[in-house]
Amino acid sequence: MSVVTDRRKLLELSKSLPAEQRSNVDVSSLVGLATEAVRRRELDHAESILQGALVVDPDHVAAWTLLGRVEQELGETDPAA
C-alpha cells in the first residue's frame, strides 16, 4: 500500500479537507485504533488509519511515530544514508 508520508502532500490534503470535517475527527482516537490494529498484526489497516489521521493533523507526533514503526514492520523504510 502506498502511504503519503511527504509532509507537504499531507499539508495539501489537510487544507483540502473542510475545517468542519477536520474538527470532527479525534486524531488521538484514530491513533488508538491504529495501535489496536498493530497489536492484531493488521499492519496495512493500521497504515491506512494513520494516513487518514495525518491528513487531518499533519503535526500529530504519535501518529508519525506509529507510522514509522508500522512502515518498519512492513519493510517500507529506506535505511539512512
N, C-alpha and C positions, 0 to 999 in steps of 0.2 A: 504494500500500500504506500502511496506517496503522501507524505505529510508536509504541510507548509511549515518549514522551520525558519524561513527567512523573515527576520523581524520587519523589514519594510513591507513585505507582502501581507504579513499579519496586520500591520497597521492600516494598510489599504482596505483589507477585508473588514476590519473593525469599523473604519469610517463609513463603509457602505451599509453597515447594519444600523437601522434606525435606533435612535437613542432610547426610545421606549422599550424596544426589544432588548437592548443591552442591559438596561436597568432591571429587567425582569429575570435575568439569569443570575443564579448564585454560582459563581465560578468555584468557590470552595466546595460546594456540593458536587459539582462535576468532577473535581479532583478526587473527592471521596469515592465516587462511582468508579473512576478510573483505577484507584487503588484497589478496590474490590475486584475489578476485572484482572488486575495484575496477579492478585492472590489466587485467582481461579485459572491463571495462566492463559487468559484470553487477551493476549498482548495486542493483537490487531484492533480489538474492540477498545482497549484502553487508549491506544494511539489515536483512534478516531475521536473519542471523548475529549482527550487533551487538546487535539487540534481545534475542536469547537470551543473549548474553554479559552484558548489563546486568541481566537478570533474576537471573543467578547472582551477579554482583558489581556492584551499582549505583554503586560508587565507583571503578570502573576508568577512569582518566583517558584512556588510549589509546583505549578503546572509545568514550567520549564524543567525543573529538576526531575520530576517523574517522567516527563517525555524523554529526557536524556537517558534515564535508566531503562525505559521501555525500548528505545532505539538500540541501546547497547545489547539488551537481551535478544533483540531481533537481528542483531548483526548489521545494523544500518548506519553505524557511525564510522567516520573516517578517522584513523589514528592521527594524532597531532604530528605535524611535520617537524 
